[in-house]
Amino acid sequence: MKLEEFDYHLPKELIAQFPCERRDESRLMALNRKEGTISHRRFFELPEYLKAGDVIVLNNTKVIPARLFGRKTTGGLVEVLLVQKLEIRNEKLENLPPASHIPHPTSQTWSCLTNPSKGLKKGSELIFEHGLKGLIAERRVGDGWIIELHADISIDDTIELIGKMPLPPYIKRGKGQEVRGKKQDRIEALDRERYQTVFAKERGAIAAPTAGLHFTNDLIEKIRDLGTEALYITLHTGLGTFMPVKEEDITRHRMAPEYYKIDRATFDAIKQAHGDGRRIIAVGSTVTRALETMVRYGWETPELNGSTGLFIYPGYRFNAVDVLITNFHLPKSTLVMLTAAFAGREFLMTAYKEAVKQGYRFFSYGDAMMVI
């Protein structure tokens, strides 16, 4: 399939720069694949599409304030984007898995990106606020590096203190900009709250699982009151989800691996629902990829944790997901390809044209779509 088949026209003014006033007041476009219909609703009306016995699966990953601003010892400014925490084994840096625990919380090793990267090399030292220091340990592809972080207190606490939320680059705000009476110095606090789901628990993501941003605690309770089961898995959203597709033949694209884990009890509940013929509703592309990876070798031999580089595009046969809730995604992205695989490419492109016509808000802070 060709990359251009997943392109569409999007006026810049439809790219959401701030979240909706209330999470569940965002718009919801409902696509019915069987009937070929499109409905326009609000997200708080989601329970009208659910029923007793359904299983809705959400991603409880927690976004870390992964953007760090520091200086080189020469005085030059540098921005570091922490990508993935690593666990060092036998003091070797090759093929490092995600860290499951950190024995020394005042020292951590991460893969990262830097801007600029010019002038950095193995052994370069970086200095951040509140006593945090970084040592470049290894070069990776492009602007990628391995960095060792050291501090006098907990690294996690220091990152929370000095880090900035890793908002995507299409969210652009000018200095001094006011939003609903909030000045620039209060916008960061807004992002810390709203670029995070209400059920975020497991630290490790560098981007929000945006389909989950529309849920409130009250809405989840209403869903459960219907007899719909709400379950949680973890996939740490990283570069794999957002890495641009550069191949004209999309089948040649390769996803960067992202860490996921699914509890045995959660798997058993999903498997039971699947066996009963009850609907499994995936909230977001991250949940979809984790569930499909989980059963790629069958329901009797599940893969409940590890890294997934599963790339889903039209022609893929879904084995675990019956309904998809997702946001409106960037043109030519793996996210729009996954949604096209689920909804059908032509139907999805028709829906996107309708969304533009109706003035839906796009991308991370934008509106939602439900494909039934």
ZIFENHU-V216190 format. One record per backbone hydrogen bond with DSSP energy under -0.5 kcal/mol. CO is the residue of the C=O (numbers start at 1). NH is the residue of the N-H. E is the energy in kcal/mol with one decimal. If there is no record, write none. Layout:
[[CO & NH & E] [CO & NH & E]]
This chain:
[[1 & 250 & -2.2] [2 & 5 & -1.4] [3 & 6 & -2.0] [4 & 7 & -1.4] [6 & 332 & -2.8] [11 & 14 & -2.1] [12 & 15 & -1.8] [14 & 16 & -0.8] [14 & 362 & -3.3] [22 & 25 & -1.5] [23 & 26 & -1.1] [24 & 44 & -1.6] [26 & 43 & -3.0] [27 & 368 & -2.6] [28 & 30 & -0.6] [28 & 41 & -3.1] [29 & 31 & -0.6] [29 & 370 & -3.0] [30 & 32 & -0.5] [30 & 39 & -2.4] [31 & 33 & -0.7] [31 & 372 & -3.3] [32 & 36 & -2.1] [32 & 37 & -1.0] [37 & 32 & -2.4] [39 & 30 & -2.5] [39 & 41 & -0.6] [41 & 28 & -2.7] [42 & 45 & -2.0] [43 & 46 & -2.1] [45 & 48 & -2.0] [46 & 49 & -2.7] [47 & 50 & -1.4] [51 & 54 & -2.0] [54 & 229 & -2.7] [55 & 57 & -0.5] [55 & 281 & -3.5] [56 & 231 & -2.7] [57 & 283 & -2.3] [58 & 60 & -0.6] [58 & 233 & -2.6] [60 & 201 & -3.0] [60 & 202 & -2.1] [62 & 204 & -1.9] [62 & 205 & -1.9] [64 & 66 & -2.4] [64 & 166 & -0.6] [66 & 68 & -0.7] [66 & 82 & -2.4] [67 & 164 & -2.2] [68 & 70 & -0.5] [68 & 80 & -3.1] [70 & 78 & -2.3] [71 & 127 & -2.8] [72 & 75 & -2.1] [76 & 72 & -2.7] [78 & 70 & -2.7] [79 & 115 & -2.2] [80 & 68 & -3.0] [80 & 82 & -0.7] [81 & 113 & -2.0] [84 & 111 & -2.5] [85 & 99 & -1.2] [86 & 88 & -0.5] [86 & 109 & -0.6] [89 & 92 & -1.9] [92 & 89 & -0.8] [93 & 96 & -0.6] [97 & 87 & -1.5] [101 & 103 & -0.5] [103 & 105 & -0.5] [104 & 107 & -2.3] [105 & 155 & -3.2] [106 & 151 & -2.0] [108 & 149 & -3.4] [109 & 86 & -3.4] [110 & 147 & -2.8] [111 & 83 & -2.8] [111 & 84 & -1.3] [112 & 145 & -2.4] [113 & 81 & -3.0] [115 & 79 & -2.5] [117 & 120 & -1.9] [121 & 124 & -2.5] [124 & 136 & -2.9] [125 & 73 & -0.9] [126 & 134 & -2.7] [127 & 71 & -2.3] [128 & 131 & -0.5] [129 & 132 & -1.6] [132 & 128 & -2.9] [133 & 150 & -2.6] [134 & 126 & -2.8] [135 & 148 & -2.7] [136 & 123 & -3.1] [138 & 146 & -2.6] [141 & 144 & -1.8] [143 & 114 & -1.1] [144 & 140 & -3.3] [145 & 112 & -2.5] [145 & 147 & -0.5] [146 & 137 & -3.2] [146 & 138 & -1.2] [147 & 110 & -2.6] [147 & 149 & -0.6] [148 & 135 & -2.2] [149 & 108 & -2.0] [150 & 133 & -2.7] [154 & 158 & -2.2] [155 & 159 & -2.9] [156 & 160 & -2.3] [157 & 161 & -1.5] [158 & 162 & -2.4] [159 & 163 & -2.7] [164 & 67 & -2.2] [165 & 167 & -2.1] [168 & 171 & -1.8] [170 & 172 & -0.9] [174 & 177 & -1.7] [179 & 182 & -2.4] [181 & 183 & -0.5] [182 & 179 & -2.1] [183 & 186 & -2.4] [183 & 187 & -0.8] [184 & 187 & -0.9] [184 & 188 & -0.8] [186 & 190 & -1.6] [187 & 191 & -2.4] [188 & 192 & -2.2] [189 & 193 & -1.3] [190 & 194 & -3.0] [191 & 195 & -2.6] [197 & 200 & -1.2] [201 & 203 & -0.7] [202 & 62 & -3.2] [205 & 64 & -2.4] [208 & 210 & -1.6] [209 & 212 & -2.1] [210 & 213 & -1.3] [211 & 214 & -0.7] [212 & 215 & -1.3] [216 & 220 & -2.1] [217 & 221 & -2.0] [218 & 222 & -2.2] [219 & 223 & -2.2] [220 & 224 & -2.2] [221 & 225 & -2.3] [222 & 226 & -0.9] [223 & 226 & -0.6] [223 & 228 & -1.6] [224 & 227 & -1.7] [227 & 53 & -2.2] [229 & 56 & -3.1] [229 & 231 & -0.6] [231 & 58 & -2.7] [233 & 60 & -2.7] [234 & 261 & -2.5] [235 & 237 & -1.1] [237 & 206 & -2.8] [237 & 207 & -0.5] [238 & 241 & -0.6] [238 & 242 & -0.9] [239 & 243 & -2.0] [244 & 246 & -0.6] [248 & 3 & -2.1] [248 & 250 & -0.9] [249 & 252 & -2.2] [250 & 253 & -1.8] [258 & 308 & -2.6] [259 & 236 & -2.4] [260 & 306 & -2.1] [261 & 234 & -2.2] [263 & 267 & -2.5] [264 & 268 & -2.8] [265 & 269 & -2.0] [266 & 270 & -2.2] [267 & 271 & -3.2] [268 & 272 & -2.3] [269 & 273 & -2.0] [270 & 274 & -2.6] [271 & 275 & -2.6] [272 & 276 & -1.9] [273 & 277 & -0.7] [273 & 278 & -2.6] [274 & 277 & -0.9] [279 & 55 & -2.7] [279 & 281 & -0.6] [280 & 282 & -0.6] [280 & 322 & -2.7] [280 & 323 & -1.8] [281 & 57 & -3.0] [281 & 283 & -0.5] [282 & 284 & -1.1] [282 & 325 & -2.6] [284 & 288 & -1.9] [285 & 289 & -2.7] [286 & 290 & -2.1] [287 & 291 & -2.8] [288 & 292 & -2.4] [289 & 293 & -2.1] [290 & 294 & -2.3] [291 & 295 & -1.3] [293 & 296 & -1.4] [294 & 303 & -2.1] [295 & 298 & -2.1] [298 & 301 & -0.7] [302 & 304 & -0.7] [304 & 262 & -3.0] [306 & 260 & -2.7] [308 & 258 & -1.8] [309 & 255 & -0.6] [310 & 312 & -0.6] [311 & 313 & -0.5] [313 & 316 & -1.9] [316 & 318 & -0.6] [323 & 282 & -2.8] [324 & 371 & -3.3] [325 & 284 & -2.7] [326 & 369 & -3.6] [327 & 329 & -0.5] [328 & 363 & -1.9] [330 & 333 & -1.4] [332 & 245 & -0.6] [333 & 337 & -1.7] [334 & 338 & -2.2] [335 & 339 & -2.1] [336 & 340 & -2.1] [337 & 341 & -2.1] [338 & 342 & -1.5] [339 & 343 & -3.1] [340 & 344 & -2.3] [344 & 348 & -2.6] [345 & 349 & -2.7] [346 & 350 & -2.0] [347 & 351 & -2.1] [348 & 352 & -2.5] [349 & 353 & -2.0] [350 & 354 & -2.0] [351 & 355 & -2.3] [352 & 356 & -2.2] [353 & 357 & -2.2] [354 & 358 & -2.4] [355 & 360 & -2.8] [356 & 359 & -1.0] [361 & 367 & -3.2] [362 & 16 & -1.7] [363 & 366 & -2.3] [367 & 328 & -0.8] [368 & 29 & -2.5] [369 & 326 & -2.9] [370 & 31 & -3.4] [370 & 372 & -0.6] [371 & 324 & -2.1]]
